[in-house]
Amino acid sequence: MGSMEQIKQSFDSILSKFDENNNLSSDITSIKEIFQSILYSNEKYFAEPDFIHHCVFIFLRDWYLNLLEQWRHSVQLDNASCYAFETIPNLFIKISNHISDKNVSILKQLIFHKSLLNELNMFFEEIASNGKYLQDPQIKSLDNIFRAIHRLEKRRR
């Protein structure tokens, strides 16, 4: 665990690897490096707007959106993608444990993202129309996304 600036520099370093090599998303070591940098950060950083405003969180949200789209279209996710699909929502729920007046607007921008909400809506429509996904073990990964959305929604009132 380091200072917030050290962790943000670590995020930058990790993201530069993704920029250099587009298929790095299949590299489980780099994927775990991102998640461990966040998970083992000092919990007080999650209340800081500068921390959660880092582009790594947008990268993770967009990556999750891409994985959700693939999953919804019955694309078989590899081990690294399954790990990310399960872990990214865990990070968002952890961040949502630290909602404050200082960071709520950034969190709303991050999680109340139109494309993500539209994809989740399509997921619900498919469940309602034909029960798709109900027996799929990957459905568990959505629980924490819904919890984070719920916490932010409660914060709006």
Buried (B, 14 or more C-beta within 10 A) or exposed (E): EEEBEEBBEBBEEBBEEBEEEEEBBEBBEBBBBBBEBBEEBEEEBBBBEEBBBBEBBEBBBEBBBBBBBBBBEEEEBEEBBBBBBBBBBBBBBBBBEBBEEEBBEBBBBBBEBEEBEEBBEEBEEEEEEEEBBEEEEBBEBBEBBEBBBEBBEEBEE
